[in-house]
Amino acid sequence: MLRTLAMLIRPITPKDLDALVQIAYESGPGFTSLMPDRDALSRKIDHSVESFARTVTKPRDEHYLFVLEDSTTGDIMGTTGIEAAAGVSRPLVHFRRNAVVHHAEDRQKRHTEESLTRCQHYTGCTEVCSLYLRPQFRRSNAGKLLSRVRFLFMALHPERFADTVIAEMRGVSDSSGQSPFWDWLKHHVADLDFMSATQLAGCGQSGFIEQFIPAKPLYTRQMTSEARAVIGQVHEDTRAARHMLEREGFRHRGFVDLLDGGPTLECARSDIASVRETLLASAVLRGRPQNPTDDSGETCKSAIVANTGCSEFRATVTSQVWPAPDSCDLVLEEQLARQLDLVDGSLACCLPLGQTSQQSQGRQPPRQEPATEEIRYAY
């Protein structure tokens, strides 16, 4: 089998339960969208299967979970997901960072300090989540495929998603599962270890938030320096994912996680670079050329290519796809087309893995992650 066919994105199925349980254990504390509870994960899979099968005119409680499969071995390499309307079936609660001005008659005595206030700001927004690439399967373009395929899917099925898309990024914690932010907060709200707190939150225990997380503002000057330092920062395994989202157009607007202080990023769906850059074309099947080139004569670069289905959605990364001269057709190698359930004349889509539209329009891109970080994804 060709090397370019080794990675396949598809909707999760019940047969993937064992792999999903293993991913939940591997991902560690703080990865609250996939908790290591076999029964809960089985229900999550069933909900995803039902969501893909629904006829949808506007987003509701659908949750779409995909897996990345090594089609040579059948191993599940990782997961990625989309929640269509977060905060609808259970509360989506954050801390909002605020600058509080303390007034005094003497202007010289007025001062400003930062506070964190509990809020429900993003109710009904679409959330990208559950991205995890297993360490033994980290390879070129795998993380990019897991991250950007969700936006390609949104471009294909816009009626299924909200106008605003968010990403709750995993905050800072160490290898033993200790969070500097929670280590301070727990002494003021609940004497629970970080693992127990994340399990309660991940299992949808909304009463946990109401009971333990105060509605009154918390002032950051009262925090330890270690807790203040990680507000709005991400876990080391999440840095590359954050940088990729920022290149898509996502920005942090001051909302952070209740437990680890990790940032939430947001972007209008129509402004996401990969949504705008997804191309639709008719598939034209050909034998594999020696050196496929685009219409400028340059050798084709890697791209995500997919069918346009929903429950039968399939996508991969390949360099064996190129535009047909003088037409809107997309030429694919026949073996690749078969893997994606495409036949001659099928509608297909393509997302080049080159620069984003933000970069092409001359905007200053965020800092590029080092090559050693490129392969690490988790949030």
C-alpha positions in Angstrom: 0.0 0.0 0.0 1.2 3.5 -0.8 2.7 5.5 2.1 0.3 8.4 1.4 -2.6 6.1 2.2 -1.5 5.2 5.7 -3.6 7.8 7.7 -7.4 7.8 7.5 -9.9 10.0 9.4 -13.4 8.5 9.9 -16.3 8.8 12.3 -15.8 6.7 15.4 -17.7 3.4 15.7 -18.5 1.1 18.7 -15.6 -1.2 17.7 -13.2 1.6 18.6 -14.2 1.5 22.3 -11.0 -0.3 23.5 -8.8 2.2 21.7 -10.7 5.2 23.1 -10.4 3.9 26.6 -6.7 3.5 26.1 -6.5 7.1 24.8 -8.4 8.4 27.8 -5.8 6.8 30.1 -2.8 7.9 28.0 -3.9 11.5 27.8 -3.7 12.0 31.6 -5.2 14.4 34.1 -6.7 17.6 32.7 -8.0 16.1 29.5 -11.6 16.4 30.6 -13.3 15.7 27.3 -12.2 12.1 27.5 -12.3 10.7 31.0 -11.2 7.0 31.6 -14.7 5.7 32.3 -15.6 2.8 29.9 -19.3 3.1 30.3 -19.2 6.9 29.8 -17.0 6.5 26.7 -19.3 3.9 25.3 -22.2 6.3 25.6 -20.1 9.1 24.0 -19.5 6.8 21.0 -23.2 6.0 20.7 -24.0 9.7 20.8 -21.5 10.4 18.1 -22.8 7.7 15.8 -26.4 9.0 16.3 -25.2 12.6 15.7 -23.6 11.8 12.4 -26.8 10.0 11.3 -29.1 12.9 12.1 -30.7 15.2 9.6 -29.7 18.6 11.0 -30.9 22.1 10.1 -29.3 23.9 13.1 -26.9 22.7 15.8 -28.3 21.1 18.9 -26.6 18.6 21.2 -24.7 16.7 18.5 -21.2 15.6 19.3 -19.0 14.4 16.4 -16.0 12.2 17.3 -13.5 11.1 14.7 -10.6 8.7 14.9 -7.4 8.7 13.0 -6.6 5.1 11.8 -3.5 3.6 10.4 -5.0 1.9 7.5 -2.1 -0.4 7.0 -2.3 -1.9 10.5 -5.8 -0.8 11.7 -4.4 0.8 14.8 -6.2 3.9 16.1 -3.6 6.7 16.2 -5.7 9.4 17.8 -9.0 11.2 18.1 -10.5 14.6 17.4 -14.0 16.0 18.0 -16.6 18.7 17.6 -19.4 19.6 20.0 -22.1 21.3 17.9 -23.6 23.6 20.6 -21.6 23.5 23.8 -23.2 24.4 27.1 -26.7 23.5 26.0 -27.1 20.0 27.6 -24.9 21.0 30.6 -23.4 24.3 31.8 -20.2 25.6 30.1 -18.6 27.7 32.8 -15.4 29.8 32.7 -13.6 32.4 34.7 -13.6 35.8 33.0 -10.5 37.9 33.5 -11.5 41.4 34.5 -9.6 44.6 35.3 -11.3 46.1 38.4 -10.8 49.8 39.2 -10.9 50.8 42.8 -12.0 54.4 43.0 -11.1 56.9 45.7 -11.6 60.6 46.1 -7.9 61.1 45.8 -7.1 60.2 42.2 -3.6 59.2 43.3 -5.0 56.4 45.5 -7.1 54.8 42.7 -5.7 51.6 41.5 -6.6 48.7 39.1 -6.3 45.0 39.9 -7.2 41.8 38.1 -10.1 39.5 39.1 -11.5 36.2 37.9 -15.3 36.0 37.8 -17.3 32.8 37.1 -19.5 33.2 34.0 -21.3 31.3 31.2 -20.3 33.2 28.2 -20.0 30.7 25.4 -23.4 28.8 25.6 -24.5 27.5 22.2 -21.1 28.0 20.5 -19.5 25.1 18.6 -16.5 23.7 20.4 -13.5 21.8 18.9 -12.3 19.3 21.4 -10.9 15.8 22.2 -7.8 16.2 20.0 -5.2 13.6 21.0 -2.4 12.1 19.0 -0.9 9.0 20.7 2.9 9.2 21.2 3.8 6.1 19.3 2.0 7.4 16.2 3.3 10.9 16.0 4.5 11.5 12.5 4.5 14.2 9.8 1.1 15.8 9.2 -0.7 13.6 11.7 -1.4 16.5 14.1 -2.3 18.8 11.3 -4.8 16.3 9.9 -6.5 15.8 13.3 -6.8 19.6 13.9 -7.7 20.9 10.5 -10.0 18.2 9.3 -12.7 19.5 11.7 -12.7 22.8 9.9 -13.0 21.1 6.5 -16.0 19.1 7.9 -17.5 22.5 9.1 -17.1 23.9 5.6 -18.9 20.9 4.2 -21.8 21.0 6.7 -22.2 24.6 7.9 -25.8 24.0 9.0 -24.6 21.7 11.7 -22.5 24.3 13.5 -22.8 27.6 15.3 -21.4 30.9 14.0 -18.8 31.1 16.7 -16.2 28.3 17.3 -14.2 27.9 20.5 -11.4 25.7 21.8 -10.8 25.1 25.5 -7.1 24.6 25.8 -5.6 22.2 28.4 -3.9 24.2 31.1 -0.6 23.7 32.9 -0.2 20.6 35.0 2.9 18.4 35.7 3.5 14.7 35.0 2.1 13.7 38.5 -1.2 15.5 37.7 -0.6 18.6 39.9 -2.0 22.0 38.6 -0.5 25.2 40.1 -3.7 27.0 39.5 -5.9 24.3 41.2 -3.3 23.9 44.0 -4.1 27.5 45.1 -7.8 27.4 44.3 -8.6 24.2 46.1 -7.7 25.7 49.5 -10.4 28.3 48.9 -13.1 26.2 47.4 -12.8 22.4 47.9 -10.0 20.3 49.3 -9.9 17.9 46.3 -6.9 16.8 44.4 -6.8 17.9 40.7 -7.6 14.4 39.4 -10.8 14.2 41.5 -11.8 17.7 40.5 -11.3 17.0 36.7 -13.2 13.7 37.0 -16.2 15.5 38.5 -16.1 18.2 35.9 -15.5 15.8 33.0 -18.5 13.6 34.1 -20.8 16.6 33.9 -21.3 17.1 37.6 -22.7 20.6 37.3 -23.5 20.7 41.0 -19.7 20.5 41.7 -19.4 24.0 40.1 -22.3 25.5 41.9 -21.2 24.0 45.2 -17.5 24.7 45.2 -16.6 27.4 42.6 -17.5 30.8 44.0 -19.7 33.3 42.1 -17.9 36.2 43.7 -14.7 37.5 42.1 -11.3 36.1 43.0 -8.5 38.6 43.0 -5.3 37.4 41.4 -3.1 39.4 43.8 -4.2 36.9 46.5 -2.9 34.0 44.5 0.5 32.4 44.7 3.0 33.5 42.1 2.9 30.0 40.6 -0.9 30.1 40.2 -0.8 33.6 38.6 1.9 32.6 36.2 -0.2 29.8 34.5 -3.4 31.8 34.0 -4.1 31.7 30.2 -1.1 29.3 29.6 -1.3 25.8 28.1 0.1 22.4 28.9 3.4 21.6 27.1 1.6 19.0 25.0 -0.9 21.6 23.9 1.5 24.3 22.6 1.6 23.1 19.0 -2.2 22.8 18.9 -2.6 26.4 20.2 -0.2 27.8 17.7 -2.0 26.0 14.9 -5.4 27.4 16.0 -3.9 30.9 16.2 -2.7 30.6 12.6 -6.3 29.6 11.8 -7.5 33.0 13.3 -8.4 31.9 16.8 -7.7 34.4 19.6 -7.8 34.4 23.4 -10.4 36.9 24.8 -9.8 36.5 28.5 -11.8 33.4 29.4 -10.0 30.6 31.2 -10.8 27.2 32.6 -12.1 26.9 36.2 -9.8 24.2 37.2 -6.4 24.7 35.5 -6.6 28.3 34.2 -6.1 27.2 30.6 -7.2 29.7 27.9 -10.3 29.4 25.7 -9.7 30.5 22.1 -12.5 31.7 19.8 -13.1 32.6 16.1 -16.1 33.2 13.9 -16.6 30.0 11.9 -16.6 31.9 8.6 -13.3 33.5 9.4 -11.4 30.2 10.1 -8.7 29.9 7.5 -9.3 26.2 6.8 -13.0 26.8 6.4 -12.4 29.5 3.8 -9.7 27.5 2.0 -11.6 24.2 1.6 -12.3 23.6 -2.1 -15.0 21.5 -3.7 -14.5 19.8 -7.0 -15.4 16.8 -9.1 -13.2 13.8 -8.6 -11.3 12.5 -11.7 -9.6 9.2 -11.2 -6.3 8.6 -12.9 -3.3 6.3 -12.6 -0.6 7.7 -10.4 1.7 10.1 -12.4 5.5 10.1 -11.9 5.5 13.7 -10.7 2.1 15.2 -10.1 2.1 19.0 -10.6 -0.4 21.8 -10.2 -1.4 24.3 -12.9 1.8 26.4 -12.3 4.0 23.4 -13.0 5.2 23.0 -9.4 5.2 19.6 -7.7 2.0 19.2 -5.6 2.3 19.7 -1.9 0.4 17.9 0.9 -3.3 18.5 1.2 -6.2 17.0 3.1 -8.6 15.4 0.7 -12.0 13.9 1.6 -15.4 12.9 0.4 -18.3 15.1 1.2 -20.4 12.6 3.3 -21.4 12.8 6.9 -21.7 9.4 8.6 -19.6 8.0 5.7 -17.0 10.8 5.9 -13.5 9.8 5.1 -10.3 12.0 4.8 -6.6 11.7 4.6 -3.4 13.6 3.9 -1.7 13.1 0.5 0.4 14.8 -2.1 -1.2 12.6 -4.8 -4.0 15.0 -5.7 -3.8 17.8 -8.2 -6.1 20.2 -10.1 -6.9 19.2 -13.7 -5.8 21.8 -16.3 -8.5 24.1 -17.6 -11.2 22.7 -15.3 -12.5 22.6 -11.8 -11.8 18.9 -11.5 -9.7 17.3 -8.8 -7.5 14.5 -10.1 -6.9 11.7 -7.6 -4.9 8.5 -7.8 -7.3 5.5 -8.0 -6.2 3.7 -4.9 -6.6 6.8 -2.8 -10.0 7.4 -4.3 -11.1 3.9 -3.3 -10.0 4.4 0.2 -12.1 7.6 0.4 -15.2 6.0 -1.2 -14.9 8.2 -4.2 -15.7 7.2 -7.8 -15.2 9.1 -11.0 -17.4 12.2 -11.0 -18.0 12.2 -7.2 -17.9 15.5 -5.4 -14.7 15.7 -3.4 -13.0 18.4 -1.3 -9.5 19.5 -0.8 -7.7 21.6 1.8 -4.0 22.5 1.0 -1.7 22.3 4.0 0.3 25.4 3.0 0.0 28.9 4.4 -3.2 30.0 5.9 -5.2 32.9 4.5 -4.1 35.0 7.4 -0.5 34.6 6.3 -1.3 35.0 2.6 -3.0 38.4 3.3 0.1 39.7 4.8 -0.8 39.5 8.5 1.9 38.8 11.0 1.6 35.1 11.9 2.0 33.9 15.5 5.3 32.4 16.5 6.0 29.1 14.7 6.5 26.1 17.0 9.9 24.3 16.9 10.0 21.1 14.9 10.3 19.2 18.2 6.9 20.6 19.3 5.2 20.0 15.9 4.4 16.4 16.8 2.8 17.0 20.2 -0.9 17.6 20.3 -3.4 17.3 23.2 -6.5 19.3 24.2 
